[in-house]
Amino acid sequence: MYVCHAHNLVEPREEQPLHYGIRLSLPPDDPLIPVLGADWETFHWFATLEERDEALEDKSSRHLYSRRGDLPQLVFEKVER
């Protein structure tokens, strides 16, 4: 398979249990609810608490190229399984 930008490929992780996660959902007044549905959610899983907490801090922070006043509109929740 031809890959244009091989440096963007994610290296496969070693098989390890991913117990620590972040649940992402929409706030009740989000304008995307008619498109995605009020029950939309997705999860990102990590092997360690440290990985999860670093990712949560990064995901919930203001994006570097956001306009002044823009804030992330997703609801982030720590979860474990």
N, CA, C and O atoms as a printed pandas DataFrame, in Angstrom:
     atom_number atom_name residue_name chain_id  residue_number  x_coord  y_coord  z_coord
0              1         N          MET        A               1    0.843   -1.173    0.000
1              2        CA          MET        A               1    0.000    0.000    0.000
2              3         C          MET        A               1    0.890    1.239    0.000
3              4         O          MET        A               1    1.846    1.321    0.772
4              5         N          TYR        A               2    0.582    2.190   -0.854
5              6        CA          TYR        A               2    1.320    3.437   -0.923
6              7         C          TYR        A               2    0.853    4.390    0.175
7              8         O          TYR        A               2   -0.346    4.598    0.366
8              9         N          VAL        A               3    1.804    4.955    0.881
9             10        CA          VAL        A               3    1.490    5.930    1.923
10            11         C          VAL        A               3    2.235    7.206    1.601
11            12         O          VAL        A               3    3.462    7.213    1.508
12            13         N          CYS        A               4    1.500    8.275    1.434
13            14        CA          CYS        A               4    2.093    9.548    1.051
14            15         C          CYS        A               4    2.982   10.115    2.153
15            16         O          CYS        A               4    4.100   10.557    1.886
16            17         N          HIS        A               5    2.495   10.101    3.370
17            18        CA          HIS        A               5    3.230   10.679    4.490
18            19         C          HIS        A               5    3.419    9.616    5.573
19            20         O          HIS        A               5    2.673    9.579    6.551
20            21         N          ALA        A               6    4.402    8.770    5.394
21            22        CA          ALA        A               6    4.605    7.660    6.326
22            23         C          ALA        A               6    4.882    8.146    7.740
23            24         O          ALA        A               6    4.599    7.424    8.696
24            25         N          HIS        A               7    5.425    9.344    7.902
25            26        CA          HIS        A               7    5.715    9.847    9.245
26            27         C          HIS        A               7    4.445   10.095   10.057
27            28         O          HIS        A               7    4.528   10.277   11.272
28            29         N          ASN        A               8    3.275   10.108    9.419
29            30        CA          ASN        A               8    2.016   10.305   10.131
30            31         C          ASN        A               8    1.405    9.000   10.633
31            32         O          ASN        A               8    0.410    9.024   11.356
32            33         N          LEU        A               9    1.981    7.878   10.265
33            34        CA          LEU        A               9    1.424    6.609   10.702
34            35         C          LEU        A               9    1.691    6.403   12.184
35            36         O          LEU        A               9    2.761    6.753   12.682
36            37         N          VAL        A              10    0.740    5.845   12.874
37            38        CA          VAL        A              10    0.884    5.556   14.287
38            39         C          VAL        A              10    1.552    4.197   14.422
39            40         O          VAL        A              10    1.128    3.215   13.813
40            41         N          GLU        A              11    2.596    4.158   15.226
41            42        CA          GLU        A              11    3.271    2.887   15.476
42            43         C          GLU        A              11    2.344    1.990   16.291
43            44         O          GLU        A              11    1.688    2.468   17.217
44            45         N          PRO        A              12    2.279    0.698   15.966
45            46        CA          PRO        A              12    1.423   -0.188   16.756
46            47         C          PRO        A              12    1.923   -0.267   18.194
47            48         O          PRO        A              12    3.125   -0.366   18.438
48            49         N          ARG        A              13    0.998   -0.222   19.132
49            50        CA          ARG        A              13    1.345   -0.319   20.545
50            51         C          ARG        A              13    1.593   -1.765   20.911
51            52         O          ARG        A              13    1.059   -2.685   20.292
52            53         N          GLU        A              14    2.412   -1.944   21.926
53            54        CA          GLU        A              14    2.550   -3.273   22.484
54            55         C          GLU        A              14    1.199   -3.659   23.072
55            56         O          GLU        A              14    0.451   -2.804   23.546
56            57         N          GLU        A              15    0.897   -4.936   23.036
57            58        CA          GLU        A              15   -0.372   -5.376   23.597
58            59         C          GLU        A              15   -0.326   -5.221   25.108
59            60         O          GLU        A              15    0.343   -5.989   25.800
60            61         N          GLN        A              16   -1.019   -4.254   25.602
61            62        CA          GLN        A              16   -1.122   -4.027   27.032
62            63         C          GLN        A              16   -2.541   -3.563   27.334
63            64         O          GLN        A              16   -3.186   -2.934   26.495
64            65         N          PRO        A              17   -3.017   -3.870   28.515
65            66        CA          PRO        A              17   -4.389   -3.472   28.837
66            67         C          PRO        A              17   -4.513   -1.957   28.934
67            68         O          PRO        A              17   -3.639   -1.280   29.475
68            69         N          LEU        A              18   -5.592   -1.450   28.410
69            70        CA          LEU        A              18   -5.876   -0.021   28.449
70            71         C          LEU        A              18   -7.038    0.196   29.415
71            72         O          LEU        A              18   -8.201    0.064   29.035
72            73         N          HIS        A              19   -6.720    0.527   30.648
73            74        CA          HIS        A              19   -7.729    0.613   31.702
74            75         C          HIS        A              19   -8.216    2.022   31.991
75            76         O          HIS        A              19   -9.273    2.185   32.601
76            77         N          TYR        A              20   -7.486    3.042   31.576
77            78        CA          TYR        A              20   -7.800    4.414   31.967
78            79         C          TYR        A              20   -8.238    5.198   30.743
79            80         O          TYR        A              20   -7.548    5.221   29.724
80            81         N          GLY        A              21   -9.395    5.841   30.854
81            82        CA          GLY        A              21   -9.941    6.479   29.671
82            83         C          GLY        A              21  -10.492    7.867   29.906
83            84         O          GLY        A              21  -10.601    8.354   31.031
84            85         N          ILE        A              22  -10.836    8.480   28.782
85            86        CA          ILE        A              22  -11.512    9.767   28.765
86            87         C          ILE        A              22  -12.789    9.583   27.952
87            88         O          ILE        A              22  -12.746    9.150   26.801
88            89         N          ARG        A              23  -13.915    9.914   28.556
89            90        CA          ARG        A              23  -15.203    9.881   27.853
90            91         C          ARG        A              23  -15.454   11.281   27.322
91            92         O          ARG        A              23  -15.424   12.248   28.084
92            93         N          LEU        A              24  -15.702   11.399   26.027
93            94        CA          LEU        A              24  -16.033   12.678   25.406
94            95         C          LEU        A              24  -17.494   12.649   25.017
95            96         O          LEU        A              24  -17.966   11.691   24.404
96            97         N          SER        A              25  -18.214   13.710   25.379
97            98        CA          SER        A              25  -19.621   13.834   25.020
98            99         C          SER        A              25  -19.913   15.306   24.738
99           100         O          SER        A              25  -19.052   16.171   24.898
100          101         N          LEU        A              26  -21.134   15.562   24.319
101          102        CA          LEU        A              26  -21.533   16.923   23.977
102          103         C          LEU        A              26  -22.295   17.566   25.129
103          104         O          LEU        A              26  -23.041   16.879   25.827
104          105         N          PRO        A              27  -22.123   18.880   25.345
105          106        CA          PRO        A              27  -22.953   19.555   26.337
106          107         C          PRO        A              27  -24.406   19.609   25.857
107          108         O          PRO        A              27  -24.654   19.514   24.655
108          109         N          PRO        A              28  -25.359   19.757   26.760
109          110        CA          PRO        A              28  -26.776   19.691   26.384
110          111         C          PRO        A              28  -27.218   20.719   25.347
111          112         O          PRO        A              28  -28.177   20.470   24.617
112          113         N          ASP        A              29  -26.553   21.855   25.263
113          114        CA          ASP        A              29  -26.975   22.908   24.336
114          115         C          ASP        A              29  -26.105   22.985   23.085
115          116         O          ASP        A              29  -26.130   23.995   22.381
116          117         N          ASP        A              30  -25.339   21.940   22.798
117          118        CA          ASP        A              30  -24.425   21.966   21.663
118          119         C          ASP        A              30  -25.191   21.950   20.337
119          120         O          ASP        A              30  -26.140   21.181   20.187
120          121         N          PRO        A              31  -24.793   22.789   19.373
121          122        CA          PRO        A              31  -25.503   22.828   18.087
122          123         C          PRO        A              31  -25.298   21.587   17.223
123          124         O          PRO        A              31  -25.998   21.424   16.224
124          125         N          LEU        A              32  -24.359   20.707   17.577
125          126        CA          LEU        A              32  -24.162   19.479   16.814
126          127         C          LEU        A              32  -25.079   18.342   17.244
127          128         O          LEU        A              32  -25.088   17.288   16.609
128          129         N          ILE        A              33  -25.845   18.533   18.302
129          130        CA          ILE        A              33  -26.746   17.464   18.768
130          131         C          ILE        A              33  -27.716   17.010   17.687
131          132         O          ILE        A              33  -27.933   15.804   17.565
132          133         N          PRO        A              34  -28.324   17.907   16.881
133          134        CA          PRO        A              34  -29.209   17.417   15.818
134          135         C          PRO        A              34  -28.488   16.534   14.789
135          136         O          PRO        A              34  -29.119   15.696   14.143
136          137         N          VAL        A              35  -27.195   16.715   14.638
137          138        CA          VAL        A              35  -26.427   15.934   13.665
138          139         C          VAL        A              35  -25.934   14.627   14.285
139          140         O          VAL        A              35  -26.104   13.558   13.699
140          141         N          LEU        A              36  -25.318   14.712   15.481
141          142        CA          LEU        A              36  -24.707   13.536   16.102
142          143         C          LEU        A              36  -25.636   12.794   17.049
143          144         O          LEU        A              36  -25.440   11.605   17.302
144          145         N          GLY        A              37  -26.641   13.477   17.573
145          146        CA          GLY        A              37  -27.544   12.869   18.543
146          147         C          GLY        A              37  -27.139   13.251   19.959
147          148         O          GLY        A              37  -25.956   13.431   20.249
148          149         N          ALA        A              38  -28.118   13.372   20.829
149          150        CA          ALA        A              38  -27.871   13.777   22.211
150          151         C          ALA        A              38  -27.070   12.739   22.978
151          152         O          ALA        A              38  -26.443   13.066   23.985
152          153         N          ASP        A              39  -27.081   11.489   22.519
153          154        CA          ASP        A              39  -26.369   10.427   23.235
154          155         C          ASP        A              39  -24.982   10.145   22.649
155          156         O          ASP        A              39  -24.367    9.133   22.984
156          157         N          TRP        A              40  -24.483   11.032   21.774
157          158        CA          TRP        A              40  -23.164   10.810   21.182
158          159         C          TRP        A              40  -22.088   10.825   22.253
159          160         O          TRP        A              40  -22.082   11.685   23.133
160          161         N          GLU        A              41  -21.178    9.863   22.167
161          162        CA          GLU        A              41  -20.011    9.814   23.041
162          163         C          GLU        A              41  -18.938    8.974   22.361
163          164         O          GLU        A              41  -19.228    8.150   21.493
164          165         N          THR        A              42  -17.718    9.197   22.765
165          166        CA          THR        A              42  -16.605    8.378   22.303
166          167         C          THR        A              42  -15.610    8.276   23.444
167          168         O          THR        A              42  -15.622    9.097   24.362
168          169         N          PHE        A              43  -14.758    7.279   23.388
169          170        CA          PHE        A              43  -13.794    7.043   24.460
170          171         C          PHE        A              43  -12.392    6.977   23.877
171          172         O          PHE        A              43  -12.189    6.471   22.774
172          173         N          HIS        A              44  -11.430    7.492   24.629
173          174        CA          HIS        A              44  -10.012    7.347   24.314
174          175         C          HIS        A              44   -9.387    6.623   25.505
175          176         O          HIS        A              44   -9.530    7.060   26.647
176          177         N          TRP        A              45   -8.687    5.502   25.233
177          178        CA          TRP        A              45   -8.171    4.651   26.298
178          179         C          TRP        A              45   -6.647    4.721   26.363
179          180         O          TRP        A              45   -5.972    4.902   25.350
180          181         N          PHE        A              46   -6.114    4.570   27.604
181          182        CA          PHE        A              46   -4.683    4.678   27.860
182          183         C          PHE        A              46   -4.247    3.595   28.842
183          184         O          PHE        A              46   -5.054    3.071   29.610
184          185         N          ALA        A              47   -2.957    3.270   28.802
185          186        CA          ALA        A              47   -2.423    2.215   29.656
186          187         C          ALA        A              47   -2.160    2.695   31.083
187          188         O          ALA        A              47   -2.261    1.909   32.025
188          189         N          THR        A              48   -1.825    3.971   31.252
189          190        CA          THR        A              48   -1.484    4.476   32.589
190          191         C          THR        A              48   -2.283    5.731   32.918
191          192         O          THR        A              48   -2.792    6.427   32.039
192          193         N          LEU        A              49   -2.371    5.989   34.205
193          194        CA          LEU        A              49   -3.038    7.216   34.662
194          195         C          LEU        A              49   -2.311    8.448   34.138
195          196         O          LEU        A              49   -2.946    9.434   33.763
196          197         N          GLU        A              50   -0.993    8.394   34.112
197          198        CA          GLU        A              50   -0.204    9.536   33.658
198          199         C          GLU        A              50   -0.493    9.870   32.200
199          200         O          GLU        A              50   -0.669   11.037   31.848
200          201         N          GLU        A              51   -0.542    8.837   31.347
201          202        CA          GLU        A              51   -0.868    9.057   29.932
202          203         C          GLU        A              51   -2.250    9.682   29.797
203          204         O          GLU        A              51   -2.440   10.637   29.044
204          205         N          ARG        A              52   -3.209    9.138   30.532
205          206        CA          ARG        A              52   -4.577    9.637   30.470
206          207         C          ARG        A              52   -4.660   11.087   30.919
207          208         O          ARG        A              52   -5.303   11.909   30.267
208          209         N          ASP        A              53   -4.004   11.403   32.043
209          210        CA          ASP        A              53   -4.087   12.755   32.579
210          211         C          ASP        A              53   -3.396   13.771   31.674
211          212         O          ASP        A              53   -3.873   14.898   31.534
212          213         N          GLU        A              54   -2.279   13.387   31.059
213          214        CA          GLU        A              54   -1.603   14.269   30.102
214          215         C          GLU        A              54   -2.497   14.528   28.885
215          216         O          GLU        A              54   -2.623   15.664   28.429
216          217         N          ALA        A              55   -3.114   13.466   28.366
217          218        CA          ALA        A              55   -3.998   13.609   27.210
218          219         C          ALA        A              55   -5.212   14.457   27.556
219          220         O          ALA        A              55   -5.645   15.275   26.744
220          221         N          LEU        A              56   -5.764   14.276   28.739
221          222        CA          LEU        A              56   -6.925   15.057   29.159
222          223         C          LEU        A              56   -6.570   16.537   29.252
223          224         O          LEU        A              56   -7.336   17.394   28.811
224          225         N          GLU        A              57   -5.423   16.831   29.818
225          226        CA          GLU        A              57   -4.992   18.229   29.920
226          227         C          GLU        A              57   -4.830   18.842   28.531
227          228         O          GLU        A              57   -5.231   19.981   28.297
228          229         N          ASP        A              58   -4.237   18.075   27.611
229          230        CA          ASP        A              58   -4.027   18.568   26.254
230          231         C          ASP        A              58   -5.359   18.758   25.522
231          232         O          ASP        A              58   -5.578   19.797   24.898
232          233         N          LYS        A              59   -6.237   17.775   25.594
233          234        CA          LYS        A              59   -7.506   17.830   24.857
234          235         C          LYS        A              59   -8.434   18.923   25.381
235          236         O          LYS        A              59   -9.174   19.530   24.606
236          237         N          SER        A              60   -8.400   19.176   26.675
237          238        CA          SER        A              60   -9.337   20.133   27.246
238          239         C          SER        A              60   -8.788   21.563   27.278
239          240         O          SER        A              60   -9.470   22.485   27.722
240          241         N          SER        A              61   -7.567   21.736   26.810
241          242        CA          SER        A              61   -6.996   23.087   26.804
242          243         C          SER        A              61   -7.390   23.835   25.528
243          244         O          SER        A              61   -7.866   23.242   24.560
244          245         N          ARG        A              62   -7.184   25.118   25.557
245          246        CA          ARG        A              62   -7.472   25.959   24.393
246          247         C          ARG        A              62   -6.500   25.598   23.287
247          248         O          ARG        A              62   -5.293   25.523   23.519
248          249         N          HIS        A              63   -7.011   25.377   22.093
249          250        CA          HIS        A              63   -6.197   25.015   20.941
250          251         C          HIS        A              63   -5.287   26.182   20.579
251          252         O          HIS        A              63   -5.699   27.340   20.643
252          253         N          LEU        A              64   -4.058   25.877   20.202
253          254        CA          LEU        A              64   -3.057   26.887   19.891
254          255         C          LEU        A              64   -3.544   27.894   18.852
255          256         O          LEU        A              64   -3.242   29.082   18.956
256          257         N          TYR        A              65   -4.297   27.431   17.849
257          258        CA          TYR        A              65   -4.722   28.303   16.763
258          259         C          TYR        A              65   -6.180   28.738   16.871
259          260         O          TYR        A              65   -6.761   29.201   15.889
260          261         N          SER        A              66   -6.772   28.596   18.043
261          262        CA          SER        A              66   -8.156   29.025   18.233
262          263         C          SER        A              66   -8.247   30.543   18.255
263          264         O          SER        A              66   -7.274   31.236   18.550
264          265         N          ARG        A              67   -9.422   31.038   17.941
265          266        CA          ARG        A              67   -9.666   32.467   18.053
266          267         C          ARG        A              67   -9.748   32.840   19.532
267          268         O          ARG        A              67  -10.053   31.997   20.375
268          269         N          ARG        A              68   -9.479   34.080   19.833
269          270        CA          ARG        A              68   -9.572   34.556   21.208
270          271         C          ARG        A              68  -10.993   34.306   21.717
271          272         O          ARG        A              68  -11.969   34.661   21.055
272          273         N          GLY        A              69  -11.097   33.702   22.877
273          274        CA          GLY        A              69  -12.405   33.424   23.464
274          275         C          GLY        A              69  -12.955   32.042   23.149
275          276         O          GLY        A              69  -13.870   31.581   23.830
276          277         N          ASP        A              70  -12.416   31.360   22.125
277          278        CA          ASP        A              70  -12.884   30.010   21.812
278          279         C          ASP        A              70  -12.389   29.026   22.876
279          280         O          ASP        A              70  -11.235   29.081   23.301
280          281         N          LEU        A              71  -13.273   28.135   23.294
281          282        CA          LEU        A              71  -12.934   27.108   24.271
282          283         C          LEU        A              71  -13.441   25.764   23.763
283          284         O          LEU        A              71  -14.399   25.723   22.991
284          285         N          PRO        A              72  -12.808   24.648   24.188
285          286        CA          PRO        A              72  -13.322   23.339   23.786
286          287         C          PRO        A              72  -14.774   23.177   24.241
287          288         O          PRO        A              72  -15.119   23.542   25.364
288          289         N          GLN        A              73  -15.616   22.633   23.374
289          290        CA          GLN        A              73  -17.040   22.491   23.685
290          291         C          GLN        A              73  -17.420   21.081   24.112
291          292         O          GLN        A              73  -18.581   20.834   24.437
292          293         N          LEU        A              74  -16.477   20.157   24.119
293          294        CA          LEU        A              74  -16.783   18.797   24.547
294          295         C          LEU        A              74  -16.773   18.689   26.057
295          296         O          LEU        A              74  -16.133   19.482   26.748
296          297         N          VAL        A              75  -17.486   17.704   26.555
297          298        CA          VAL        A              75  -17.467   17.386   27.994
298          299         C          VAL        A              75  -16.487   16.230   28.160
299          300         O          VAL        A              75  -16.641   15.186   27.527
300          301         N          PHE        A              76  -15.478   16.418   29.011
301          302        CA          PHE        A              76  -14.462   15.405   29.262
302          303         C          PHE        A              76  -14.685   14.800   30.640
303          304         O          PHE        A              76  -14.905   15.512   31.619
304          305         N          GLU        A              77  -14.626   13.472   30.699
305          306        CA          GLU        A              77  -14.836   12.783   31.974
306          307         C          GLU        A              77  -13.823   11.648   32.087
307          308         O          GLU        A              77  -13.666   10.858   31.156
308          309         N          LYS        A              78  -13.132   11.566   33.228
309          310        CA          LYS        A              78  -12.204   10.453   33.466
310          311         C          LYS        A              78  -13.022    9.192   33.748
311          312         O          LYS        A              78  -13.992    9.228   34.504
312          313         N          VAL        A              79  -12.620    8.078   33.132
313          314        CA          VAL        A              79  -13.290    6.798   33.366
314          315         C          VAL        A              79  -12.246    5.698   33.512
315          316         O          VAL        A              79  -11.109    5.844   33.064
316          317         N          GLU        A              80  -12.638    4.609   34.137
317          318        CA          GLU        A              80  -11.771    3.435   34.289
318          319         C          GLU        A              80  -12.591    2.199   34.003
319          320         O          GLU        A              80  -13.805    2.172   34.205
320          321         N          ARG        A              81  -11.891    1.156   33.520
321          322        CA          ARG        A              81  -12.579   -0.113   33.314
322          323         C          ARG        A              81  -11.796   -1.245   33.907
323          324         O          ARG        A              81  -12.223   -2.397   33.831
